[in-house]
Amino acid sequence: MKKILLATTSLGMTAGFAAADVKVSGSASMGIANEGVGDVFQVYNSVKIKFGASVVTDAGLEFGMSTS
């Protein structure tokens, strides 16, 4: 009986978390630069990735996270 009660409680608690709005975006750049001193060239690159998510529960509570 305790296992069934625990299982139904877990399902009830997580039912509102089923639909999350997830966003992933990013950018990348790459190039070659010359400092103007002879034939010395440098290669550079940059990558940025951003993750974000937000959730609204059945009770109307909204929370989210973001990182880059």
C-alpha positions in Angstrom: 0.0 0.0 0.0 2.8 2.4 0.8 4.4 1.8 -2.6 1.2 2.6 -4.4 0.6 5.7 -2.3 4.2 6.9 -3.0 3.8 6.2 -6.8 0.6 8.1 -7.1 1.9 11.0 -5.0 5.0 11.2 -7.3 2.9 11.2 -10.4 0.6 13.9 -9.0 3.6 16.1 -8.0 5.3 15.9 -11.4 2.2 16.2 -13.6 2.6 20.0 -13.8 6.2 19.7 -14.9 5.6 17.8 -18.1 5.6 20.7 -20.5 8.7 22.9 -20.3 9.6 25.7 -22.7 13.2 25.0 -23.6 15.3 27.4 -25.7 18.8 26.8 -27.1 20.6 29.5 -29.1 24.2 30.3 -30.0 26.7 31.9 -32.2 30.1 31.2 -33.6 32.8 33.2 -35.4 36.1 32.4 -36.9 38.7 34.4 -38.7 42.3 35.2 -39.5 44.0 38.5 -38.2 47.2 40.2 -39.2 48.8 42.5 -36.6 50.6 44.4 -39.4 54.0 43.1 -38.5 55.4 41.1 -41.3 53.7 37.9 -42.4 52.5 36.9 -38.9 48.8 35.8 -39.0 46.7 34.6 -36.1 43.7 32.4 -36.3 40.9 33.1 -33.8 37.5 31.5 -33.0 34.7 32.1 -30.6 31.7 29.9 -29.7 28.8 31.0 -27.5 25.9 28.7 -26.5 22.9 29.7 -24.4 20.4 27.4 -22.7 17.1 28.5 -21.1 14.0 26.8 -19.8 10.8 27.8 -18.0 7.9 25.8 -16.6 4.4 26.7 -15.4 2.9 24.3 -12.9 -0.8 23.4 -12.8 -1.1 25.7 -9.7 0.2 28.7 -11.7 3.7 28.7 -10.2 6.3 29.7 -12.8 10.0 29.2 -12.6 12.9 28.9 -15.0 16.7 28.9 -15.5 19.2 30.1 -18.0 22.9 29.6 -18.5 25.5 30.4 -21.1 
